[in-house]
Amino acid sequence: MFHSFFPNPKRFLWSAIIWAGVCIAFWQVEFKDWGDLTNISALFGWEPSRVWLYEYTAISYGLFVIYWLRVSDHKWARWSVAGSALIVFATWFQVQLDVMINEWFGTFYDLVQQALGDPNAVSASDYYAQLATFLKIAMVFIISAVLIAFFTSHYVFRWRTAMNDYYVAMWPKIRHIEGASQRIQEDTMAFARIMEGLGSRFIDAIMTLLAFLPILWGLSSFVKELPIVGEVPQALVFVAIIWSVIGTALLGLAGWRLPGLEFRNQRVEAAFRKELVLGEDDETRAQPPTLDELFGNVRRNYFRLYLNYLYFNVVRYSYLQAGVILPYIALGPTIISAGVTLGVMQQILRAFGRVESSFQFLVMSWTTIVELMSIYKRLAAFERAIDGDEQAAIEFETTPPASRA
């Protein structure tokens, strides 16, 4: 799955994490106060410190890509290394635009509050100038989002192509493995589809957390106390973390059986489908008693899935609905005492929502993660069977050992 596309996947991943940590540390210690190297900020009237941050990040990513392209002769290195860096950088850039929009919300709603409280205190030009500022940021966000979505689709399809080429090259060796055709066609397609959506959301969650957690930390200075609890330093940050940990734990407990059931579901479906295919050429196969038994396995497994998703969804939707009102509860004493302006409140709510949603990545994506885990288990067993591991064959059996005895 990974070594067909990435050069030395484990080393690549760990080097990316370590390099990111090193670059962040150097930024905080040494480079944070440097100015715009290219003078782009003066040319377009942008904020120099923000432009320098973009330049520093681009340089850091560029050095990482150059290193890996020089030390690796992997066939797909340009797509896997340079493509991964571009996707991460573009996601980070979009998060920075979201930070700018969050700052705009504070300015705009303070202007609205001033206008509503004192007639004619705000001129029409000032009001529409703020809307024009938002449109500029939004236009850049839209263009970048469309382009990166287009590139990501091509990137993921190249990943699927790499897996397909790897498996197809071994077809004479693996064609006798139960479900080989399904693994190569259906599972690689599903793996690529899920990684395109889930992977992008995961990167976005990490980048959003890194960007908005310091913002929420700063905005928490406006919140002096919480209901019932009283005074808590940096209250909003701790509320977001604790609430997200509770949600992740609850959803994990409610859905811990789902990956195994999804995996089993693919096995019973494959057995039923295979018998039907064999019956097309052999009249002795796909007889009604056999099909009834195989479809009975399908029915029983689906009913187990439905039951497990029933109480999983009860927990999931209850938690998500409670989360809608949570920041308003936390801000109750502050709002009642008029401790913040309307603009600051909007900034807090938006930053809290971003941090909370980042921490809740597992909660929001659990059903998709379950599907990915099921596919990963099937492809991992498939690859072990390719490597000659006889124990992997059990993963392709469709009848549990107890029923065969």
C-alpha positions as CSV (number, residue, x, y, z in Angstrom):
1,M,0.0,0.0,0.0
2,F,2.7,2.5,1.0
3,H,6.0,1.2,-0.3
4,S,4.7,1.0,-3.8
5,F,4.3,4.8,-3.8
6,F,6.6,6.2,-1.1
7,P,10.3,5.8,-0.8
8,N,11.0,4.0,2.5
9,P,7.6,5.0,4.0
10,K,8.6,4.8,7.7
11,R,11.7,6.8,7.2
12,F,9.9,9.3,5.0
13,L,7.2,9.8,7.6
14,W,9.5,10.2,10.6
15,S,11.9,12.5,8.7
16,A,8.9,14.7,7.8
17,I,7.7,14.9,11.4
18,I,11.2,15.6,12.7
19,W,12.0,18.2,10.0
20,A,8.7,20.0,10.8
21,G,9.6,20.1,14.5
22,V,13.1,21.5,13.7
23,C,11.7,24.2,11.3
24,I,9.1,25.3,13.9
25,A,11.8,25.5,16.6
26,F,14.1,27.5,14.4
27,W,11.2,29.8,13.5
28,Q,10.4,30.5,17.1
29,V,14.1,30.9,18.2
30,E,15.8,32.6,15.3
31,F,13.8,33.5,12.2
32,K,10.4,34.8,13.6
33,D,11.6,38.5,13.6
34,W,13.2,38.5,10.2
35,G,11.7,40.7,7.5
36,D,10.3,40.0,4.0
37,L,13.2,38.7,1.9
38,T,11.6,39.3,-1.5
39,N,9.9,42.6,-0.8
40,I,6.6,41.2,-2.1
41,S,4.9,42.8,0.9
42,A,5.9,46.3,-0.2
43,L,4.9,45.6,-3.8
44,F,1.3,44.5,-2.9
45,G,0.8,46.3,0.4
46,W,0.7,43.0,2.4
47,E,1.9,42.6,6.0
48,P,5.7,41.9,5.9
49,S,5.7,39.4,8.9
50,R,2.9,37.3,7.3
51,V,4.7,37.2,3.9
52,W,8.0,36.2,5.6
53,L,6.2,33.3,7.3
54,Y,5.0,32.1,3.8
55,E,8.5,32.4,2.4
56,Y,10.1,30.6,5.3
57,T,7.6,27.8,5.1
58,A,8.1,27.4,1.3
59,I,11.9,27.3,1.8
60,S,11.5,24.6,4.5
61,Y,9.3,22.4,2.3
62,G,11.6,23.0,-0.7
63,L,14.7,21.8,1.2
64,F,12.9,18.7,2.4
65,V,11.7,17.8,-1.1
66,I,15.2,18.4,-2.7
67,Y,16.8,16.1,-0.1
68,W,14.4,13.2,-0.7
69,L,14.5,13.5,-4.5
70,R,18.3,13.3,-4.4
71,V,18.6,10.3,-2.1
72,S,15.8,8.3,-3.6
73,D,15.4,6.7,-7.0
74,H,11.9,5.5,-6.4
75,K,9.7,5.5,-9.5
76,W,7.0,7.6,-7.8
77,A,9.2,9.8,-5.7
78,R,8.3,13.1,-7.5
79,W,4.6,12.5,-6.9
80,S,4.8,11.0,-3.4
81,V,7.5,13.4,-2.1
82,A,6.9,16.7,-3.9
83,G,3.1,16.0,-4.2
84,S,2.8,15.4,-0.5
85,A,4.8,18.6,0.3
86,L,2.6,20.6,-2.0
87,I,-0.6,19.3,-0.5
88,V,0.5,20.0,3.1
89,F,1.8,23.4,2.2
90,A,-1.4,24.3,0.4
91,T,-3.5,23.1,3.3
92,W,-1.4,25.2,5.7
93,F,-1.9,28.2,3.4
94,Q,-5.7,27.7,3.4
95,V,-5.7,27.6,7.2
96,Q,-3.7,30.8,7.3
97,L,-6.4,32.4,5.2
98,D,-9.0,31.1,7.6
99,V,-7.0,32.8,10.4
100,M,-7.3,36.0,8.4
101,I,-11.0,35.6,8.1
102,N,-11.3,35.0,11.9
103,E,-9.5,38.3,12.4
104,W,-11.8,40.0,10.0
105,F,-14.9,38.6,11.9
106,G,-13.6,40.5,15.0
107,T,-13.2,43.8,13.2
108,F,-16.4,43.5,11.2
109,Y,-18.7,42.6,14.1
110,D,-17.3,45.3,16.3
111,L,-18.1,47.7,13.5
112,V,-21.6,46.3,13.3
113,Q,-22.0,46.7,17.1
114,Q,-20.9,50.3,16.8
115,A,-23.3,51.0,13.9
116,L,-26.3,49.5,15.7
117,G,-25.5,51.3,19.0
118,D,-25.0,54.7,17.5
119,P,-26.8,55.7,14.3
120,N,-24.5,57.1,11.5
121,A,-21.4,56.4,13.6
122,V,-20.1,54.2,10.8
123,S,-20.0,55.5,7.2
124,A,-21.2,53.4,4.3
125,S,-17.7,53.5,2.8
126,D,-16.2,51.9,6.0
127,Y,-18.9,49.3,6.1
128,Y,-18.5,48.2,2.5
129,A,-14.7,48.4,2.7
130,Q,-14.9,45.7,5.3
131,L,-17.1,43.5,3.1
132,A,-14.6,44.1,0.2
133,T,-11.8,42.9,2.5
134,F,-13.6,39.7,3.1
135,L,-14.2,39.1,-0.6
136,K,-10.5,39.5,-1.4
137,I,-9.6,36.8,1.2
138,A,-12.5,34.6,0.2
139,M,-11.5,34.8,-3.5
140,V,-7.9,33.7,-2.8
141,F,-9.3,30.9,-0.6
142,I,-11.7,29.7,-3.3
143,I,-9.0,29.6,-6.0
144,S,-6.5,27.8,-3.8
145,A,-9.1,25.3,-2.6
146,V,-10.2,24.4,-6.2
147,L,-6.6,24.0,-7.4
148,I,-5.5,21.9,-4.5
149,A,-8.6,19.7,-4.8
150,F,-7.8,19.1,-8.5
151,F,-4.2,18.3,-7.7
152,T,-5.1,16.0,-4.8
153,S,-7.4,14.0,-7.0
154,H,-4.5,13.4,-9.5
155,Y,-2.1,12.7,-6.6
156,V,-4.3,10.0,-5.1
157,F,-5.0,8.4,-8.5
158,R,-1.2,8.1,-9.0
159,W,-1.1,6.4,-5.6
160,R,-3.7,3.9,-6.8
161,T,-1.8,3.4,-10.0
162,A,1.4,2.6,-8.1
163,M,-0.5,0.0,-6.0
164,N,-2.2,-1.4,-9.1
165,D,1.2,-1.7,-11.0
166,Y,2.7,-3.4,-8.0
167,Y,-0.1,-6.0,-7.6
168,V,-0.5,-6.6,-11.4
169,A,3.2,-7.3,-11.8
170,M,2.7,-10.3,-9.5
171,W,-0.6,-11.5,-11.0
172,P,0.8,-15.0,-12.1
173,K,1.8,-15.6,-8.5
174,I,-1.3,-14.2,-6.8
175,R,-4.2,-15.1,-9.2
176,H,-5.0,-18.2,-7.1
177,I,-5.4,-16.2,-3.8
178,E,-9.1,-16.0,-2.8
179,G,-10.4,-12.5,-3.8
180,A,-7.3,-11.4,-5.6
181,S,-9.2,-9.6,-8.3
182,Q,-11.3,-7.8,-5.7
183,R,-8.3,-6.7,-3.8
184,I,-6.6,-5.2,-6.9
185,Q,-9.6,-3.5,-8.4
186,E,-12.1,-2.7,-5.7
187,D,-10.0,-2.3,-2.6
188,T,-7.3,-0.1,-4.3
189,M,-10.1,2.1,-5.7
190,A,-11.8,2.4,-2.3
191,F,-8.4,3.0,-0.6
192,A,-7.6,5.8,-3.0
193,R,-11.1,7.3,-2.6
194,I,-11.0,7.3,1.2
195,M,-7.4,8.6,1.4
196,E,-8.3,11.5,-0.8
197,G,-11.0,12.7,1.6
198,L,-9.9,11.5,4.9
199,G,-6.2,12.3,4.4
200,S,-7.0,15.9,3.3
201,R,-9.3,16.4,6.4
202,F,-6.6,14.9,8.7
203,I,-3.9,17.3,7.4
204,D,-6.4,20.2,7.7
205,A,-7.2,19.2,11.3
206,I,-3.6,19.2,12.3
207,M,-2.8,22.5,10.6
208,T,-6.0,24.1,12.0
209,L,-5.1,23.0,15.5
210,L,-1.6,24.5,15.2
211,A,-2.9,27.8,13.9
212,F,-6.0,28.3,16.1
213,L,-4.9,26.8,19.4
214,P,-2.6,29.8,20.1
215,I,-5.4,32.2,19.0
216,L,-7.9,30.5,21.4
217,W,-5.3,30.7,24.1
218,G,-5.0,34.4,23.7
219,L,-8.8,35.0,23.4
220,S,-9.3,33.0,26.6
221,S,-8.0,36.0,28.5
222,F,-11.4,37.6,28.0
223,V,-13.1,34.6,29.8
224,K,-12.6,35.1,33.5
225,E,-14.8,32.2,34.8
226,L,-16.9,29.2,33.8
227,P,-20.3,28.3,35.0
228,I,-20.3,26.2,38.2
229,V,-16.5,25.7,38.0
230,G,-15.6,29.3,38.6
231,E,-12.2,30.9,37.6
232,V,-10.0,28.7,35.4
233,P,-6.9,30.0,33.6
234,Q,-7.2,29.7,29.8
235,A,-10.6,28.2,30.3
236,L,-11.7,27.9,26.7
237,V,-8.7,25.8,25.7
238,F,-9.2,23.3,28.4
239,V,-13.0,23.1,27.7
240,A,-12.2,22.3,24.1
241,I,-9.6,19.7,24.9
242,I,-11.7,18.0,27.7
243,W,-14.8,18.0,25.6
244,S,-13.0,16.5,22.6
245,V,-11.3,13.8,24.7
246,I,-14.7,12.8,26.2
247,G,-16.2,12.6,22.7
248,T,-13.4,10.6,21.3
249,A,-13.5,8.1,24.2
250,L,-17.3,7.7,24.0
251,L,-17.3,7.2,20.2
252,G,-14.4,4.8,20.5
253,L,-16.2,2.7,23.1
254,A,-19.5,2.8,21.1
255,G,-17.8,1.8,17.8
256,W,-15.0,-0.5,18.7
257,R,-16.7,-3.5,17.1
258,L,-17.4,-1.8,13.8
259,P,-14.0,-2.4,12.0
260,G,-14.3,-6.1,12.5
261,L,-17.9,-6.2,11.3
262,E,-17.0,-4.2,8.2
263,F,-14.1,-6.5,7.5
264,R,-16.4,-9.6,7.9
265,N,-19.0,-7.9,5.7
266,Q,-16.6,-7.7,2.8
267,R,-15.7,-11.4,3.2
268,V,-19.3,-12.7,3.1
269,E,-20.2,-10.4,0.2
270,A,-17.2,-11.7,-1.7
271,A,-18.2,-15.3,-1.1
272,F,-21.7,-14.6,-2.3
273,R,-20.5,-12.7,-5.4
274,K,-18.0,-15.4,-6.3
275,E,-20.6,-18.2,-6.2
276,L,-22.8,-16.2,-8.5
277,V,-19.9,-15.6,-11.0
278,L,-19.0,-19.3,-11.0
279,G,-22.6,-20.2,-11.6
280,E,-22.5,-18.2,-14.9
281,D,-20.2,-20.8,-16.4
282,D,-21.0,-23.9,-14.4
283,E,-24.6,-25.1,-14.0
284,T,-23.7,-27.2,-10.9
285,R,-22.7,-24.0,-9.0
286,A,-24.9,-21.2,-7.6
287,Q,-27.6,-23.6,-6.6
288,P,-30.5,-22.2,-4.5
289,P,-29.5,-24.0,-1.2
290,T,-25.9,-22.7,-1.5
291,L,-27.0,-19.2,-2.4
292,D,-29.5,-19.1,0.4
293,E,-26.8,-20.1,2.9
294,L,-24.3,-17.5,1.6
295,F,-26.9,-14.7,1.5
296,G,-28.0,-15.7,5.0
297,N,-24.4,-14.9,6.1
298,V,-24.7,-11.6,4.4
299,R,-28.0,-10.8,6.1
300,R,-26.8,-11.8,9.6
301,N,-23.7,-9.6,9.2
302,Y,-25.7,-6.6,8.0
303,F,-28.1,-6.9,10.9
304,R,-25.2,-6.9,13.3
305,L,-23.8,-3.8,11.6
306,Y,-27.2,-2.1,11.8
307,L,-27.5,-2.9,15.5
308,N,-24.0,-1.6,16.3
309,Y,-24.5,1.6,14.3
310,L,-27.8,2.1,16.1
311,Y,-26.2,2.8,19.5
312,F,-23.1,4.3,17.9
313,N,-25.2,6.9,16.2
314,V,-27.2,7.6,19.4
315,V,-23.9,8.5,21.1
316,R,-22.5,10.3,18.1
317,Y,-25.5,12.6,17.4
318,S,-26.1,13.3,21.1
319,Y,-22.5,14.4,21.5
320,L,-22.5,16.6,18.4
321,Q,-25.7,18.4,19.3
322,A,-24.5,19.0,22.8
323,G,-21.4,20.5,21.4
324,V,-23.3,23.2,19.5
325,I,-24.4,24.9,22.7
326,L,-21.3,24.2,24.7
327,P,-19.3,27.4,23.9
328,Y,-22.3,29.5,24.7
329,I,-22.6,27.8,28.1
330,A,-18.9,28.4,28.7
331,L,-19.2,32.1,27.7
332,G,-22.4,32.6,29.8
333,P,-20.8,34.5,32.7
334,T,-18.6,36.6,30.3
335,I,-21.6,37.6,28.1
336,I,-23.8,38.3,31.1
337,S,-21.2,40.6,32.6
338,A,-20.6,42.3,29.2
339,G,-16.9,41.1,29.3
340,V,-16.5,41.0,25.6
341,T,-17.6,42.9,22.5
342,L,-19.7,41.3,19.8
343,G,-16.6,41.1,17.5
344,V,-14.5,39.4,20.2
345,M,-17.3,37.0,20.9
346,Q,-17.5,36.0,17.2
347,Q,-13.7,35.5,17.2
348,I,-13.9,33.3,20.3
349,L,-16.8,31.2,18.9
350,R,-15.1,30.7,15.6
351,A,-11.7,29.9,17.1
352,F,-13.3,27.5,19.6
353,G,-15.2,25.8,16.8
354,R,-12.0,25.3,14.8
355,V,-10.0,23.9,17.7
356,E,-12.9,21.7,18.8
357,S,-13.4,20.3,15.3
358,S,-9.7,19.6,15.0
359,F,-9.7,17.7,18.3
360,Q,-12.8,15.9,17.1
361,F,-11.3,14.6,13.9
362,L,-11.7,11.0,15.1
363,V,-15.3,11.6,16.2
364,M,-16.4,13.3,12.9
365,S,-14.6,10.7,10.7
366,W,-15.1,7.5,12.7
367,T,-17.3,5.8,10.2
368,T,-14.9,6.5,7.3
369,I,-12.0,5.4,9.5
370,V,-13.8,2.2,10.2
371,E,-14.1,1.6,6.4
372,L,-10.4,2.5,5.9
373,M,-9.3,0.1,8.6
374,S,-11.3,-2.7,7.0
375,I,-9.7,-2.1,3.6
376,Y,-6.3,-1.8,5.2
377,K,-6.7,-5.2,6.9
378,R,-7.7,-6.8,3.7
379,L,-4.8,-5.3,1.7
380,A,-2.4,-6.1,4.5
381,A,-3.5,-9.7,4.5
382,F,-3.3,-9.8,0.7
383,E,0.3,-8.5,0.8
384,R,1.3,-11.1,3.5
385,A,-0.2,-13.8,1.2
386,I,1.9,-12.4,-1.7
387,D,5.0,-12.7,0.6
388,G,4.1,-16.4,1.2
389,D,2.7,-16.1,4.7
390,E,0.3,-19.1,4.9
391,Q,-1.4,-17.7,8.0
392,A,-2.7,-14.7,5.9
393,A,-4.9,-17.1,4.0
394,I,-7.4,-17.2,6.8
395,E,-8.2,-13.6,6.2
396,F,-9.8,-14.6,2.9
397,E,-11.9,-17.4,4.3
398,T,-15.6,-16.6,4.4
399,T,-16.8,-19.2,6.9
400,P,-15.8,-18.9,10.6
401,P,-13.9,-21.9,12.0
402,A,-16.7,-22.8,14.4
403,S,-19.2,-23.3,11.6
404,R,-16.8,-25.5,9.6
405,A,-16.2,-27.9,12.4
